[in-house]
Amino acid sequence: MTEAQRRLIAIIKSYGDYAEYWPVVNDWVRDNGRAKSLALRNINRTVDALIRRKMIHVDDEGCFRLGV
């Protein structure tokens, strides 16, 4: 898992279950890490990689869920 993926998981955990997608992602890219300047394409790739690994899920309402 990359540093950016670990940071995204940590931010989702801090928001709790059913965290809304864009507020989480906005906080994630505002963070001080290397992912600070992520392009939308890279944001989508990072989220998709975590979804494929079944570490997160984005439901039909646009909310994150962990480990689903």
Biopython code that builds the backbone (N, CA, C, O; Angstrom):
import numpy as np
from Bio.PDB.StructureBuilder import StructureBuilder

atoms = [
    (1, "MET", "N", (0.851, -1.174, 0.000)),
    (1, "MET", "CA", (0.000, 0.000, 0.000)),
    (1, "MET", "C", (0.896, 1.236, 0.000)),
    (1, "MET", "O", (1.891, 1.300, 0.722)),
    (2, "THR", "N", (0.527, 2.208, -0.816)),
    (2, "THR", "CA", (1.323, 3.429, -0.919)),
    (2, "THR", "C", (1.045, 4.365, 0.259)),
    (2, "THR", "O", (0.077, 4.190, 1.000)),
    (3, "GLU", "N", (1.908, 5.347, 0.406)),
    (3, "GLU", "CA", (1.714, 6.353, 1.458)),
    (3, "GLU", "C", (0.388, 7.082, 1.261)),
    (3, "GLU", "O", (-0.349, 7.318, 2.219)),
    (4, "ALA", "N", (0.092, 7.435, 0.016)),
    (4, "ALA", "CA", (-1.161, 8.145, -0.276)),
    (4, "ALA", "C", (-2.374, 7.284, 0.079)),
    (4, "ALA", "O", (-3.358, 7.795, 0.613)),
    (5, "GLN", "N", (-2.312, 5.989, -0.213)),
    (5, "GLN", "CA", (-3.412, 5.086, 0.126)),
    (5, "GLN", "C", (-3.582, 4.963, 1.631)),
    (5, "GLN", "O", (-4.707, 4.961, 2.130)),
    (6, "ARG", "N", (-2.481, 4.861, 2.356)),
    (6, "ARG", "CA", (-2.553, 4.781, 3.825)),
    (6, "ARG", "C", (-3.159, 6.044, 4.409)),
    (6, "ARG", "O", (-3.963, 5.974, 5.339)),
    (7, "ARG", "N", (-2.782, 7.206, 3.872)),
    (7, "ARG", "CA", (-3.331, 8.472, 4.359)),
    (7, "ARG", "C", (-4.824, 8.573, 4.067)),
    (7, "ARG", "O", (-5.589, 9.061, 4.899)),
    (8, "LEU", "N", (-5.240, 8.114, 2.891)),
    (8, "LEU", "CA", (-6.662, 8.155, 2.560)),
    (8, "LEU", "C", (-7.455, 7.260, 3.500)),
    (8, "LEU", "O", (-8.513, 7.667, 3.981)),
    (9, "ILE", "N", (-6.977, 6.058, 3.774)),
    (9, "ILE", "CA", (-7.647, 5.147, 4.713)),
    (9, "ILE", "C", (-7.741, 5.809, 6.090)),
    (9, "ILE", "O", (-8.788, 5.742, 6.734)),
    (10, "ALA", "N", (-6.674, 6.437, 6.541)),
    (10, "ALA", "CA", (-6.671, 7.089, 7.860)),
    (10, "ALA", "C", (-7.704, 8.214, 7.917)),
    (10, "ALA", "O", (-8.386, 8.375, 8.929)),
    (11, "ILE", "N", (-7.824, 8.985, 6.850)),
    (11, "ILE", "CA", (-8.798, 10.079, 6.845)),
    (11, "ILE", "C", (-10.216, 9.527, 6.818)),
    (11, "ILE", "O", (-11.100, 10.056, 7.493)),
    (12, "ILE", "N", (-10.445, 8.461, 6.040)),
    (12, "ILE", "CA", (-11.773, 7.845, 6.031)),
    (12, "ILE", "C", (-12.117, 7.354, 7.434)),
    (12, "ILE", "O", (-13.238, 7.559, 7.898)),
    (13, "LYS", "N", (-11.169, 6.711, 8.115)),
    (13, "LYS", "CA", (-11.401, 6.236, 9.487)),
    (13, "LYS", "C", (-11.740, 7.399, 10.411)),
    (13, "LYS", "O", (-12.603, 7.269, 11.280)),
    (14, "SER", "N", (-11.071, 8.529, 10.232)),
    (14, "SER", "CA", (-11.333, 9.666, 11.120)),
    (14, "SER", "C", (-12.747, 10.223, 10.911)),
    (14, "SER", "O", (-13.345, 10.755, 11.846)),
    (15, "TYR", "N", (-13.275, 10.103, 9.705)),
    (15, "TYR", "CA", (-14.636, 10.557, 9.414)),
    (15, "TYR", "C", (-15.686, 9.560, 9.891)),
    (15, "TYR", "O", (-16.814, 9.949, 10.191)),
    (16, "GLY", "N", (-15.328, 8.279, 9.964)),
    (16, "GLY", "CA", (-16.273, 7.249, 10.366)),
    (16, "GLY", "C", (-17.005, 6.656, 9.176)),
    (16, "GLY", "O", (-16.836, 7.099, 8.040)),
    (17, "ASP", "N", (-17.820, 5.648, 9.453)),
    (17, "ASP", "CA", (-18.564, 4.964, 8.396)),
    (17, "ASP", "C", (-19.505, 5.925, 7.681)),
    (17, "ASP", "O", (-20.051, 6.847, 8.288)),
    (18, "TYR", "N", (-19.680, 5.706, 6.427)),
    (18, "TYR", "CA", (-20.551, 6.504, 5.557)),
    (18, "TYR", "C", (-20.080, 7.949, 5.435)),
    (18, "TYR", "O", (-20.883, 8.882, 5.418)),
    (19, "ALA", "N", (-18.763, 8.112, 5.349)),
    (19, "ALA", "CA", (-18.190, 9.440, 5.135)),
    (19, "ALA", "C", (-18.423, 9.853, 3.682)),
    (19, "ALA", "O", (-18.222, 9.054, 2.768)),
    (20, "GLU", "N", (-18.841, 11.084, 3.474)),
    (20, "GLU", "CA", (-19.100, 11.569, 2.116)),
    (20, "GLU", "C", (-17.801, 11.685, 1.324)),
    (20, "GLU", "O", (-16.774, 12.119, 1.847)),
    (21, "TYR", "N", (-17.866, 11.294, 0.067)),
    (21, "TYR", "CA", (-16.692, 11.193, -0.808)),
    (21, "TYR", "C", (-15.892, 12.492, -0.898)),
    (21, "TYR", "O", (-14.710, 12.513, -0.556)),
    (22, "TRP", "N", (-16.521, 13.570, -1.353)),
    (22, "TRP", "CA", (-15.752, 14.787, -1.636)),
    (22, "TRP", "C", (-15.172, 15.474, -0.404)),
    (22, "TRP", "O", (-14.038, 15.947, -0.481)),
    (23, "PRO", "N", (-15.872, 15.560, 0.725)),
    (23, "PRO", "CA", (-15.209, 16.136, 1.901)),
    (23, "PRO", "C", (-13.970, 15.338, 2.324)),
    (23, "PRO", "O", (-12.956, 15.919, 2.711)),
    (24, "VAL", "N", (-14.056, 14.006, 2.247)),
    (24, "VAL", "CA", (-12.900, 13.162, 2.595)),
    (24, "VAL", "C", (-11.759, 13.413, 1.623)),
    (24, "VAL", "O", (-10.623, 13.643, 2.037)),
    (25, "VAL", "N", (-12.060, 13.368, 0.326)),
    (25, "VAL", "CA", (-11.019, 13.553, -0.688)),
    (25, "VAL", "C", (-10.414, 14.952, -0.585)),
    (25, "VAL", "O", (-9.202, 15.109, -0.727)),
    (26, "ASN", "N", (-11.231, 15.956, -0.343)),
    (26, "ASN", "CA", (-10.693, 17.320, -0.196)),
    (26, "ASN", "C", (-9.729, 17.403, 0.976)),
    (26, "ASN", "O", (-8.670, 18.017, 0.851)),
    (27, "ASP", "N", (-10.065, 16.803, 2.109)),
    (27, "ASP", "CA", (-9.149, 16.800, 3.251)),
    (27, "ASP", "C", (-7.893, 16.012, 2.933)),
    (27, "ASP", "O", (-6.796, 16.398, 3.336)),
    (28, "TRP", "N", (-8.045, 14.924, 2.222)),
    (28, "TRP", "CA", (-6.907, 14.075, 1.863)),
    (28, "TRP", "C", (-5.908, 14.832, 1.002)),
    (28, "TRP", "O", (-4.708, 14.775, 1.272)),
    (29, "VAL", "N", (-6.366, 15.540, -0.026)),
    (29, "VAL", "CA", (-5.426, 16.245, -0.897)),
    (29, "VAL", "C", (-4.903, 17.531, -0.267)),
    (29, "VAL", "O", (-3.869, 18.047, -0.690)),
    (30, "ARG", "N", (-5.601, 18.053, 0.735)),
    (30, "ARG", "CA", (-5.111, 19.235, 1.460)),
    (30, "ARG", "C", (-4.049, 18.878, 2.473)),
    (30, "ARG", "O", (-3.339, 19.754, 2.966)),
    (31, "ASP", "N", (-3.931, 17.598, 2.789)),
    (31, "ASP", "CA", (-2.952, 17.137, 3.762)),
    (31, "ASP", "C", (-1.543, 17.527, 3.298)),
    (31, "ASP", "O", (-1.356, 17.917, 2.146)),
    (32, "ASN", "N", (-0.579, 17.424, 4.172)),
    (32, "ASN", "CA", (0.776, 17.887, 3.883)),
    (32, "ASN", "C", (1.668, 16.879, 3.179)),
    (32, "ASN", "O", (2.842, 17.168, 2.948)),
    (33, "GLY", "N", (1.164, 15.726, 2.837)),
    (33, "GLY", "CA", (1.995, 14.700, 2.216)),
    (33, "GLY", "C", (2.264, 14.959, 0.749)),
    (33, "GLY", "O", (1.882, 15.995, 0.205)),
    (34, "ARG", "N", (2.933, 13.995, 0.109)),
    (34, "ARG", "CA", (3.269, 14.116, -1.311)),
    (34, "ARG", "C", (2.022, 14.155, -2.181)),
    (34, "ARG", "O", (2.065, 14.689, -3.289)),
    (35, "ALA", "N", (0.914, 13.602, -1.705)),
    (35, "ALA", "CA", (-0.317, 13.564, -2.495)),
    (35, "ALA", "C", (-1.012, 14.922, -2.547)),
    (35, "ALA", "O", (-2.078, 15.057, -3.147)),
    (36, "LYS", "N", (-0.409, 15.921, -1.920)),
    (36, "LYS", "CA", (-1.031, 17.242, -1.841)),
    (36, "LYS", "C", (-1.442, 17.769, -3.209)),
    (36, "LYS", "O", (-2.486, 18.408, -3.339)),
    (37, "SER", "N", (-0.646, 17.510, -4.213)),
    (37, "SER", "CA", (-0.930, 18.070, -5.532)),
    (37, "SER", "C", (-1.481, 17.027, -6.501)),
    (37, "SER", "O", (-1.274, 17.140, -7.709)),
    (38, "LEU", "N", (-2.175, 16.022, -5.992)),
    (38, "LEU", "CA", (-2.712, 14.981, -6.860)),
    (38, "LEU", "C", (-3.706, 15.541, -7.869)),
    (38, "LEU", "O", (-4.581, 16.336, -7.522)),
    (39, "ALA", "N", (-3.562, 15.123, -9.103)),
    (39, "ALA", "CA", (-4.533, 15.457, -10.138)),
    (39, "ALA", "C", (-5.747, 14.557, -9.954)),
    (39, "ALA", "O", (-5.654, 13.495, -9.337)),
    (40, "LEU", "N", (-6.883, 14.985, -10.490)),
    (40, "LEU", "CA", (-8.107, 14.194, -10.379)),
    (40, "LEU", "C", (-7.885, 12.768, -10.883)),
    (40, "LEU", "O", (-8.395, 11.816, -10.291)),
    (41, "ARG", "N", (-7.140, 12.619, -11.954)),
    (41, "ARG", "CA", (-6.851, 11.292, -12.502)),
    (41, "ARG", "C", (-6.165, 10.408, -11.456)),
    (41, "ARG", "O", (-6.501, 9.232, -11.314)),
    (42, "ASN", "N", (-5.210, 10.974, -10.734)),
    (42, "ASN", "CA", (-4.483, 10.206, -9.719)),
    (42, "ASN", "C", (-5.347, 9.940, -8.488)),
    (42, "ASN", "O", (-5.215, 8.894, -7.853)),
    (43, "ILE", "N", (-6.218, 10.867, -8.154)),
    (43, "ILE", "CA", (-7.164, 10.644, -7.051)),
    (43, "ILE", "C", (-8.036, 9.451, -7.399)),
    (43, "ILE", "O", (-8.204, 8.538, -6.590)),
    (44, "ASN", "N", (-8.591, 9.459, -8.606)),
    (44, "ASN", "CA", (-9.447, 8.353, -9.036)),
    (44, "ASN", "C", (-8.691, 7.032, -9.069)),
    (44, "ASN", "O", (-9.239, 6.004, -8.670)),
    (45, "ARG", "N", (-7.459, 7.035, -9.530)),
    (45, "ARG", "CA", (-6.658, 5.806, -9.582)),
    (45, "ARG", "C", (-6.386, 5.266, -8.180)),
    (45, "ARG", "O", (-6.436, 4.055, -7.964)),
    (46, "THR", "N", (-6.102, 6.145, -7.233)),
    (46, "THR", "CA", (-5.838, 5.719, -5.864)),
    (46, "THR", "C", (-7.092, 5.115, -5.238)),
    (46, "THR", "O", (-7.032, 4.053, -4.619)),
    (47, "VAL", "N", (-8.218, 5.789, -5.399)),
    (47, "VAL", "CA", (-9.489, 5.279, -4.864)),
    (47, "VAL", "C", (-9.830, 3.943, -5.527)),
    (47, "VAL", "O", (-10.210, 2.993, -4.843)),
    (48, "ASP", "N", (-9.696, 3.865, -6.851)),
    (48, "ASP", "CA", (-10.001, 2.621, -7.562)),
    (48, "ASP", "C", (-9.120, 1.468, -7.104)),
    (48, "ASP", "O", (-9.595, 0.338, -6.987)),
    (49, "ALA", "N", (-7.855, 1.735, -6.847)),
    (49, "ALA", "CA", (-6.951, 0.675, -6.377)),
    (49, "ALA", "C", (-7.415, 0.130, -5.029)),
    (49, "ALA", "O", (-7.370, -1.079, -4.804)),
    (50, "LEU", "N", (-7.856, 1.000, -4.140)),
    (50, "LEU", "CA", (-8.341, 0.549, -2.829)),
    (50, "LEU", "C", (-9.672, -0.197, -2.952)),
    (50, "LEU", "O", (-9.938, -1.132, -2.197)),
    (51, "ILE", "N", (-10.495, 0.218, -3.897)),
    (51, "ILE", "CA", (-11.756, -0.496, -4.133)),
    (51, "ILE", "C", (-11.457, -1.898, -4.658)),
    (51, "ILE", "O", (-12.042, -2.874, -4.187)),
    (52, "ARG", "N", (-10.556, -2.005, -5.624)),
    (52, "ARG", "CA", (-10.203, -3.323, -6.175)),
    (52, "ARG", "C", (-9.633, -4.258, -5.115)),
    (52, "ARG", "O", (-9.863, -5.466, -5.162)),
    (53, "ARG", "N", (-8.897, -3.710, -4.170)),
    (53, "ARG", "CA", (-8.326, -4.520, -3.078)),
    (53, "ARG", "C", (-9.358, -4.784, -1.980)),
    (53, "ARG", "O", (-9.058, -5.434, -0.978)),
    (54, "LYS", "N", (-10.578, -4.271, -2.180)),
    (54, "LYS", "CA", (-11.687, -4.435, -1.233)),
    (54, "LYS", "C", (-11.384, -3.849, 0.146)),
    (54, "LYS", "O", (-11.848, -4.353, 1.168)),
    (55, "MET", "N", (-10.604, -2.787, 0.148)),
    (55, "MET", "CA", (-10.296, -2.098, 1.395)),
    (55, "MET", "C", (-11.326, -1.010, 1.674)),
    (55, "MET", "O", (-11.585, -0.663, 2.826)),
    (56, "ILE", "N", (-11.913, -0.477, 0.596)),
    (56, "ILE", "CA", (-12.967, 0.525, 0.724)),
    (56, "ILE", "C", (-14.059, 0.231, -0.300)),
    (56, "ILE", "O", (-13.881, -0.562, -1.225)),
    (57, "HIS", "N", (-15.182, 0.888, -0.104)),
    (57, "HIS", "CA", (-16.303, 0.814, -1.040)),
    (57, "HIS", "C", (-16.931, 2.200, -1.073)),
    (57, "HIS", "O", (-17.014, 2.878, -0.049)),
    (58, "VAL", "N", (-17.374, 2.617, -2.256)),
    (58, "VAL", "CA", (-18.126, 3.857, -2.374)),
    (58, "VAL", "C", (-19.541, 3.447, -2.763)),
    (58, "VAL", "O", (-19.758, 2.866, -3.826)),
    (59, "ASP", "N", (-20.497, 3.752, -1.898)),
    (59, "ASP", "CA", (-21.875, 3.304, -2.143)),
    (59, "ASP", "C", (-22.582, 4.223, -3.144)),
    (59, "ASP", "O", (-22.007, 5.202, -3.621)),
    (60, "ASP", "N", (-23.816, 3.893, -3.447)),
    (60, "ASP", "CA", (-24.593, 4.646, -4.430)),
    (60, "ASP", "C", (-24.877, 6.082, -3.989)),
    (60, "ASP", "O", (-25.193, 6.933, -4.821)),
    (61, "GLU", "N", (-24.768, 6.352, -2.713)),
    (61, "GLU", "CA", (-24.986, 7.694, -2.179)),
    (61, "GLU", "C", (-23.709, 8.536, -2.192)),
    (61, "GLU", "O", (-23.742, 9.710, -1.821)),
    (62, "GLY", "N", (-22.578, 7.945, -2.618)),
    (62, "GLY", "CA", (-21.319, 8.666, -2.658)),
    (62, "GLY", "C", (-20.613, 8.712, -1.324)),
    (62, "GLY", "O", (-19.907, 9.675, -1.026)),
    (63, "CYS", "N", (-20.796, 7.678, -0.514)),
    (63, "CYS", "CA", (-20.150, 7.619, 0.797)),
    (63, "CYS", "C", (-19.148, 6.459, 0.854)),
    (63, "CYS", "O", (-19.382, 5.387, 0.296)),
    (64, "PHE", "N", (-18.043, 6.701, 1.534)),
    (64, "PHE", "CA", (-17.042, 5.668, 1.742)),
    (64, "PHE", "C", (-17.476, 4.695, 2.833)),
    (64, "PHE", "O", (-18.117, 5.081, 3.811)),
    (65, "ARG", "N", (-17.118, 3.445, 2.651)),
    (65, "ARG", "CA", (-17.227, 2.441, 3.717)),
    (65, "ARG", "C", (-15.921, 1.672, 3.698)),
    (65, "ARG", "O", (-15.383, 1.376, 2.631)),
    (66, "LEU", "N", (-15.421, 1.356, 4.855)),
    (66, "LEU", "CA", (-14.153, 0.618, 4.965)),
    (66, "LEU", "C", (-14.380, -0.882, 4.957)),
    (66, "LEU", "O", (-15.358, -1.377, 5.516)),
    (67, "GLY", "N", (-13.469, -1.600, 4.320)),
    (67, "GLY", "CA", (-13.419, -3.048, 4.384)),
    (67, "GLY", "C", (-14.664, -3.782, 3.936)),
    (67, "GLY", "O", (-15.008, -4.822, 4.498)),
    (68, "VAL", "N", (-15.327, -3.268, 2.957)),
    (68, "VAL", "CA", (-16.550, -3.923, 2.471)),
    (68, "VAL", "C", (-16.249, -4.661, 1.201)),
    (68, "VAL", "O", (-17.139, -5.283, 0.622)),
]
sb = StructureBuilder()
sb.init_structure("model")
sb.init_model(0)
sb.init_chain("A")
sb.init_seg("    ")
for serial, (resi, resn, name, xyz) in enumerate(atoms, 1):
    if name == "N":
        sb.init_residue(resn, " ", resi, " ")
    sb.init_atom(name, np.array(xyz, "f"), 0.0, 1.0, " ", f" {name:<3s}", serial, name[0])
structure = sb.get_structure()
